Amino acid sequence: MAALALSALLLVIFGPLVLDRFSLNVLARSMIYAMLAVTVDLLWGYTGILTFGQAAFFGVGAYATAMVLTHIGASPSLFVLALVAAILVPLVLGLAVGWLSFYHGSTPLYATVISLVVPIVITQLIYSGGIWTGSSSGMVGYQTLPLGLPGFFRLTGVCLLVLAVVAFVFVRSDAGRLLVAIRDNETRVAYLGISPARIKIALMAVLAGVAGLAGFLFANASGVVAPENSGFVFGTELVVWTALGGRGTIFGPLLGAIGIDYLSANLSGELPFLWQLVVGGLFVVMIILLPGGLASLVTARFAQGGRKRRLDALPSATRVDAMALCAPVVSVTGLGKSFGALSVLKGIDFTIRPGELVSVVGPNGAGKTTLMRCLSDGTEAIEGRVEIGGRDIAGLPPQKVVALGVGRKFQVASVFDSMTVAECLRMVRMRHERPALTQSPDAIDLPPAAIEILRLTGLTDMADRHVSLLSHGQRQALELAMVVALEPRLILLDEPTAGLSKAERMTIGVVLKRLTADLGFAAILVEHDLDFVREISSRIVVLHQGKLVLDGTVEDVVQSETVRTIYSGGAHA
Ligand SMILES: Nc1ncnc2c1ncn2[C@@H]1O[C@H](COP(=O)(O)OP(=O)(O)OP(=O)(O)O)[C@@H](O)[C@H]1O
């Protein structure tokens, strides 16, 4: 990669000696567009945010530059002012757009619609700006940086190269992998105690600033800015170039943008309308035949050679101390939950202490999964009160409930499909360590209990195996190890043995007994397999039609006439 970067630097430095003026002009612009394509790739390719809004931030940066240089003047200090404005104004706008797009409760579609609206609004503002923005004529005639064409070619080339190298290092770091984790499974990221919304807002703001920097370069290199520079047609072109180049690769979108823009400049004169049709047709063909873009032809060859990771046990023991054993981990009082007119949970009361493994059983639709949701997400509208470690969780989103010591394992294993086992486990540690922006360590430190689960289930030897290659049981075990690596006080397990073989079920049973009886975790287990429940539970709670009908020992439940009636389908509220 260093050799590639060095070759690119030499091309940028010596390019003006061999290229004609037309090519220099077009390529300087193409490289600026390539900077934008890299930002689109980080947002869409790596984080899964389909955005058309980068054009708006680019336009704002370009107009901020042109407006400073036109209305205030051009001097060395004013060029610095223009540069600061070109970065800061889009950055603040990006922060506001990010907040609007990713506030709690918004959907990915909503974020994409906002990214379509922003360029339209910015373009309208430019049209309505009168002499301040030049309206439909744009702005021209302001003084630009005195660099000449070769100077601009080299400046934009170096900026693109620096951005590409920074992006390339970043996407391999812990912070970069966290973006991929958000793309793969945002819910799991939240249930690891990390706020995806915060990360996405910060990313959008920073990349809006980078788009603004590209706008500064464009306004200086071209000497003209126009409303189309911030329009959603341009925003769509950026998405097309990124897709054609190969999203999620950095260099694919970079070369895609340069290649298509350069070809467009050469061919659009001779084939003005046909060329657009060719690009559009190519996009459709590519999406069908090569969804990974052109870069996937190259990356597929190199994908196999993954990096070797080591799983190390942290020195600290996770055993809950004797003092804490006295206080309830979870306390539920009068819990009720309705979906419209349908009342799913009614007047549930129970308390769970450290070391207890409480199984929640009941027929389908009894409200078991809903109960788990109410215990792990304080934003669910409920009646009554749920306290974790003595703190009412009302209003707290999942990542804040995780911070109180709750780990949730979902019914369908919730892991990161495009990562390796080691990478998934590394993501769990991001709550305890600030994600590094430039690197990711080879050794992954995990609590001993998590290491033990991996050992018992044979995953310690599969650290570098891709999650997509794991069996159903291995995925369940990996998710359990991830949840335990959070070092929670309370583990919520929704049918952890569903679809597992008898041997795998026994292993999970051993692991759960060890976690609760030996290490002092509290656990709530939703389970249909009553033999399994009988073997490992310290207490059993029976739910029926949303009501808690029995809370007792295994013996109590086995001998209960009510439970027998419920399971034979005879009890009705
Ligand atoms: N988001 C929702 N909107 C409307 N109704 C819901 C929603 N989630 C659950 N329900 C209803 O609440 C009831 C309880 O569902 P829940 O999934 O909690 O049951 P369960 O005991 O976990 O069932 P199972 O054993 O089949 O998983 C069901 O009637 C279900 O249809």
The ligand as an ORCA input file, in Angstrom:
! r2SCAN-3c Opt
* xyz 0 1
  N     -44.372     -4.894     18.127
  C     -45.527     -5.543     18.361
  N     -46.696     -5.049     17.935
  C     -47.870     -5.681     18.171
  N     -47.965     -6.823     18.849
  C     -46.844     -7.381     19.311
  C     -45.563     -6.777     19.087
  N     -44.619     -7.559     19.677
  C     -45.283     -8.601     20.222
  N     -46.607     -8.491     20.002
  C     -47.634     -9.431     20.460
  O     -47.431     -9.628     21.838
  C     -47.724    -10.970     22.183
  C     -46.557    -11.556     22.937
  O     -45.454    -11.652     22.053
  P     -44.062    -12.206     22.534
  O     -43.176    -12.257     21.325
  O     -43.583    -11.420     23.676
  O     -44.435    -13.668     23.001
  P     -43.488    -14.873     23.381
  O     -43.990    -15.418     24.653
  O     -42.066    -14.450     23.347
  O     -43.776    -15.880     22.191
  P     -42.816    -16.948     21.516
  O     -42.603    -18.026     22.517
  O     -43.601    -17.409     20.339
  O     -41.546    -16.232     21.112
  C     -48.037    -11.701     20.885
  O     -49.439    -11.790     20.763
  C     -47.476    -10.802     19.815
  O     -48.220    -10.894     18.644
*
